[in-house]
Amino acid sequence: MLYGDGIRDDTAALQELLDRQGIVTIDRPGTYLITKTLVIHSNTRLILSPGAVLLAAPMSRCALIENKHFAGGGRDENIEIIGGTWDGNCDAMGLDAEYEAIHRLDDPYSPSLFKGKLIRFAHLDRISLSGMIVKNPVSYGIQIGDVRGFVCRDLFFDYNHHFGTTDGVHINGPARDGVIENLCGTTNDDMVSLTTYDEPHAEISIGPISNVYIHNITAMNGYSGIRLLSGENCELRSVHIDGLYGDYRHNGVIISNHNNRPGAVWFDDITIEHVHARKSYTPLGKDCFRYWEGNAERCAIIEFGKGAVCGNVVLRDIIRHETRSTPAAAIALAPSAVIDRLLIDNLHQTTADGASAPVWDNKGTIRRLIERDSMH
């Protein structure tokens, strides 16, 4: 029996429904308390009423849902989740945000390790998540790894900023053939992150990433919009970013290596277009996690960070208007960044009267630069 009162445990009843597979519908509004990770099987479509809230019980310290073979031993296929509010209830987990951030590298990944991933999937083909509200995780809102064919669409992130490393959609390689579009809200880390490898606590898989379309990402006072991260000799190629909007304390788009992990770093066939983004001038409140806010004011709108070695990159229709002076450039290359061929088409930057902002901060290497119709 489903209670939906936010008090009595609904885990067993929900799991019984999911075990039937096929089309599973939760059509009654209510708050469904979860004390143990739900498991969804292949060939299952879970549909939740807009008024249905899946709430992590206090001190449950578990993901809300994962696929059957998340820990390995096989693959799943054809999983779809539509709708509902997925609430990680981060403040009720008895965790200290700064301690979790400082010690996040201490423990190697295991499926049983709780580091706050709210919705997580791995080792599967064809997954679709849509129409969901993702709320207050301890860490990543949605994590998907070792995936072929994925869609994350029409998602709203409602985070209280009490914890860090709270990505929106976080994809671990190997991953290919994906669409991530129509994401809005605010997170306290990247709205979208494509990572060929990861930090130890989150490394459910390692591998190349290719053929991903990212469209219409919007944040107000966001941390960063989109992160592309390559390393461990895994390529990240054929990524098309089409539409990034809003204001960001750190970067709009950051392309880099991370934590000095070994192995070759390679990005290729990267297109970034229709970017209408600027720096945010709104500090986080005193009750928010601000451990990584230092030097954020210098982060560029589009940044090729340390170790970013790139083949062909296209930047098109990059529009920026700053209302205050800022040291952050529109485009920046770190000293170790290399781009073989960079096409910039219609870079347009303006500032309010009396304000200033640099367009370029190039400390790296561009072997061939082609500029068209740029004005700044």
C-alpha positions in Angstrom: 0.0 0.0 0.0 1.2 3.5 -0.9 0.7 6.0 1.8 2.1 9.2 0.2 1.9 11.1 3.5 5.7 11.8 3.9 5.7 10.0 7.3 5.2 6.3 6.6 7.7 4.3 4.5 6.6 3.8 0.9 9.8 2.0 -0.3 8.5 -1.6 -0.3 5.3 -0.7 -2.1 7.1 1.3 -4.7 9.6 -1.4 -5.3 6.8 -4.0 -5.7 5.4 -1.8 -8.5 8.8 -1.4 -10.2 9.4 -5.2 -10.1 6.4 -5.7 -12.4 8.2 -3.8 -15.1 6.3 -2.4 -18.1 4.5 0.9 -17.5 4.4 1.9 -13.9 2.3 4.9 -13.0 2.2 6.9 -9.7 -0.8 9.1 -10.5 -1.7 10.2 -6.9 -0.1 13.4 -5.6 1.7 13.0 -2.3 5.0 12.7 -0.6 6.4 9.2 -0.8 9.1 8.5 1.8 12.1 6.4 0.6 14.4 4.6 3.1 16.3 2.4 0.7 17.4 2.8 -3.0 14.7 1.9 -5.5 15.7 -0.4 -8.3 14.3 0.0 -11.8 14.6 -2.9 -14.3 15.0 -3.0 -18.1 12.0 -2.3 -20.3 10.3 -0.1 -17.6 8.6 3.3 -18.0 8.0 5.0 -14.6 5.5 7.9 -14.9 4.9 10.2 -11.9 2.2 12.7 -11.3 3.4 16.3 -11.2 2.3 16.3 -7.6 4.2 13.2 -6.6 7.3 13.8 -4.5 9.9 11.0 -3.8 11.6 12.1 -0.5 14.7 10.6 0.9 14.0 9.8 4.5 16.1 11.5 7.2 19.5 9.7 7.7 18.7 7.3 4.8 21.9 8.2 3.0 21.0 6.4 -0.2 20.3 7.2 -3.8 16.6 7.4 -4.6 16.8 5.2 -7.6 19.3 3.2 -9.7 19.1 0.5 -12.4 19.3 -3.2 -11.6 22.9 -3.6 -13.0 24.2 -0.4 -11.6 26.9 -2.3 -9.7 27.8 -4.3 -12.8 27.3 -8.0 -13.7 25.3 -7.2 -16.8 23.5 -4.4 -18.7 20.1 -2.9 -18.6 18.1 -1.3 -21.5 15.1 0.7 -22.3 14.5 2.6 -19.1 12.3 5.8 -19.0 11.3 8.0 -16.1 8.8 10.9 -16.6 7.9 13.5 -14.0 7.8 13.9 -10.3 9.9 15.7 -7.8 13.0 13.9 -6.5 14.1 15.3 -3.2 17.4 14.4 -1.7 16.6 16.1 1.6 20.3 16.9 2.0 19.9 18.8 5.3 18.5 15.7 7.0 21.4 13.4 6.3 23.6 14.4 9.3 26.5 15.4 7.1 28.9 18.3 7.3 29.3 19.9 3.8 32.8 21.2 4.3 34.1 17.9 5.7 32.5 16.1 2.7 34.2 18.4 0.3 37.7 18.2 1.9 37.5 14.4 2.2 35.8 13.7 -1.0 39.0 12.1 -2.5 39.6 9.8 0.5 37.5 6.9 -0.5 37.6 4.9 -3.8 34.3 4.3 -5.5 32.2 1.4 -4.6 28.4 0.9 -5.3 27.7 0.9 -1.6 29.6 4.1 -0.9 27.2 7.0 -0.2 28.6 10.3 -1.5 25.2 11.9 -2.2 24.4 10.9 -5.8 20.6 11.3 -5.9 19.6 9.5 -9.2 22.2 7.2 -10.6 22.5 4.7 -13.5 25.3 2.8 -15.1 25.9 0.0 -17.6 22.9 0.5 -19.8 21.5 1.2 -23.3 18.8 3.7 -24.0 17.6 5.7 -21.0 15.4 8.7 -21.0 14.7 11.1 -18.1 12.2 14.0 -18.6 9.9 16.4 -16.9 11.5 15.9 -13.5 12.2 18.3 -10.6 15.5 17.4 -8.9 15.9 18.9 -5.5 18.5 19.2 -2.8 21.0 16.4 -3.3 24.1 16.0 -1.2 26.1 15.7 -4.5 25.2 15.1 -8.2 21.5 15.3 -8.9 21.7 12.8 -11.9 24.7 10.6 -12.7 24.8 8.3 -15.7 27.9 6.2 -16.7 28.8 3.6 -19.3 25.8 4.4 -21.4 24.8 4.1 -25.1 21.9 6.3 -26.0 20.6 8.7 -23.4 18.2 11.6 -23.1 17.9 14.1 -20.3 15.2 16.6 -21.1 13.0 19.2 -19.5 14.6 19.1 -16.1 14.4 21.7 -13.3 17.0 21.9 -10.5 15.9 23.3 -7.2 19.0 23.2 -5.0 19.4 25.0 -1.6 23.2 25.4 -2.1 24.0 23.9 1.3 26.4 21.4 -0.2 29.1 21.5 -3.0 29.8 19.2 -6.0 26.1 19.3 -6.7 26.1 18.9 -10.5 22.8 18.8 -12.4 23.4 16.1 -15.1 26.8 14.3 -14.7 27.8 11.9 -17.5 30.7 9.4 -17.0 32.4 7.8 -20.0 32.2 5.6 -21.8 29.1 7.4 -23.1 27.8 8.1 -26.6 24.8 9.2 -28.5 23.1 11.5 -26.0 20.8 14.5 -25.8 20.7 16.9 -22.9 18.3 19.8 -23.3 16.0 22.2 -21.7 17.6 22.3 -18.3 17.0 25.3 -15.9 17.3 26.2 -12.3 20.5 26.5 -10.2 23.0 24.0 -9.0 26.1 24.5 -6.8 28.4 23.0 -9.4 28.1 22.3 -13.1 24.6 22.2 -14.7 26.0 19.7 -17.2 29.3 17.7 -16.9 30.7 15.3 -19.4 33.7 13.5 -17.8 35.8 10.7 -19.3 37.0 10.0 -15.8 36.0 11.2 -12.3 37.1 11.8 -8.8 37.5 8.6 -6.8 34.1 8.7 -5.0 32.2 9.0 -8.2 34.1 6.9 -10.7 31.5 4.4 -11.7 33.2 4.0 -15.1 36.0 5.5 -17.3 36.0 5.8 -21.0 35.6 8.1 -24.1 32.6 10.3 -24.8 31.2 11.1 -28.2 28.2 12.4 -30.1 26.4 14.5 -27.4 24.1 17.4 -28.2 23.6 19.9 -25.3 20.8 22.4 -25.9 19.2 25.3 -24.0 20.8 25.3 -20.6 19.8 28.2 -18.3 20.9 29.2 -14.8 20.5 32.4 -12.7 23.5 32.9 -10.4 24.8 29.5 -11.5 28.1 28.0 -10.5 29.2 26.8 -14.0 27.1 26.0 -17.0 28.8 23.1 -18.9 32.0 21.2 -18.1 33.8 19.0 -20.6 36.6 17.0 -18.9 39.0 14.6 -20.6 41.9 12.6 -19.4 43.1 9.0 -18.7 43.8 8.6 -22.4 40.1 8.9 -23.2 38.9 11.2 -26.0 36.0 13.5 -25.8 34.7 14.4 -29.3 31.7 15.4 -31.3 30.0 17.6 -28.7 27.6 20.3 -29.9 26.6 22.9 -27.3 23.7 25.0 -28.7 22.3 27.6 -26.3 23.7 28.6 -23.0 21.9 31.4 -21.1 22.0 33.2 -17.8 24.7 34.3 -15.4 27.5 32.3 -13.7 29.8 32.8 -10.8 32.5 30.7 -12.4 32.4 29.6 -16.1 29.8 29.4 -18.7 31.7 26.6 -20.4 34.9 25.1 -19.1 37.0 22.6 -21.1 39.9 21.0 -19.1 41.7 18.2 -17.3 41.2 18.0 -13.6 43.1 17.1 -10.4 46.2 16.5 -12.5 45.2 13.0 -13.4 47.6 11.2 -15.7 47.1 10.2 -19.4 46.5 12.1 -22.6 43.8 14.8 -22.8 42.1 15.2 -26.1 39.0 17.2 -27.3 37.9 17.3 -30.9 35.0 18.4 -33.0 33.6 20.7 -30.3 31.0 23.3 -31.4 29.8 26.0 -28.9 27.2 28.4 -30.3 24.4 30.7 -29.2 25.9 31.6 -25.9 24.2 34.6 -24.2 25.9 34.5 -20.8 27.6 36.9 -18.3 29.2 36.9 -14.9 27.0 36.7 -11.9 27.5 39.4 -9.3 25.3 37.8 -6.6 27.2 36.1 -3.8 25.8 33.0 -2.1 24.1 33.5 1.2 25.9 32.8 4.5 24.0 29.5 4.9 25.4 28.2 1.5 28.4 26.2 0.7 31.1 28.6 -0.5 34.3 26.6 -0.1 35.2 26.9 -3.8 34.1 30.5 -4.4 37.7 31.9 -4.3 38.9 33.4 -7.5 35.6 32.8 -9.2 35.5 36.4 -10.4 38.4 35.7 -12.7 36.9 32.6 -14.4 36.1 33.3 -18.1 32.8 32.8 -19.8 34.4 30.2 -22.1 37.6 28.8 -20.7 40.1 26.3 -22.0 41.7 25.3 -18.7 44.8 23.4 -17.8 45.7 20.5 -20.0 43.0 21.2 -22.6 44.5 19.8 -25.8 42.0 20.3 -28.6 41.7 19.6 -32.3 38.9 21.5 -34.1 36.8 24.0 -32.1 34.1 26.3 -33.3 32.7 29.2 -31.3 29.8 30.9 -32.9 27.3 33.6 -31.8 28.9 34.3 -28.5 27.1 37.3 -27.1 28.1 38.9 -23.8 26.9 42.1 -22.1 28.4 42.9 -18.7 26.7 45.5 -16.5 29.7 45.8 -14.1 33.5 45.8 -14.5 35.0 42.3 -14.2 38.5 40.8 -14.7 36.9 37.8 -16.4 37.5 37.4 -20.1 35.0 36.2 -22.6 37.5 33.6 -23.8 40.5 32.4 -21.9 43.2 29.8 -22.6 45.4 28.5 -19.7 49.2 28.3 -20.4 49.0 24.5 -21.0 45.9 24.8 -23.3 46.4 24.0 -27.0 43.9 24.3 -29.9 44.9 23.1 -33.4 42.1 25.1 -35.2 39.8 27.6 -33.6 37.0 29.3 -35.6 35.3 32.3 -33.9 32.2 33.5 -35.8 30.3 36.5 -34.4 31.8 37.2 -31.0 30.0 40.3 -29.7 30.8 41.8 -26.4 29.5 45.0 -24.8 29.6 46.6 -21.4 27.5 49.2 -19.6 28.8 52.8 -19.5 31.8 53.0 -17.3 32.3 49.2 -17.1 35.0 47.1 -18.6 35.7 43.4 -19.3 38.5 41.8 -21.3 37.6 39.8 -24.4 40.7 37.6 -24.6 43.1 36.1 -22.0 45.2 33.9 -24.2 48.2 32.3 -22.4 48.0 29.1 -24.4 48.6 28.1 -28.0 46.3 28.5 -31.0 47.9 27.0 -34.1 45.3 28.4 -36.5 42.8 31.1 -35.6 40.0 32.1 -37.9 37.8 35.1 -36.9 34.6 36.2 -38.7 32.3 39.1 -37.9 33.5 39.7 -34.4 33.0 43.0 -32.6 34.1 44.0 -29.2 
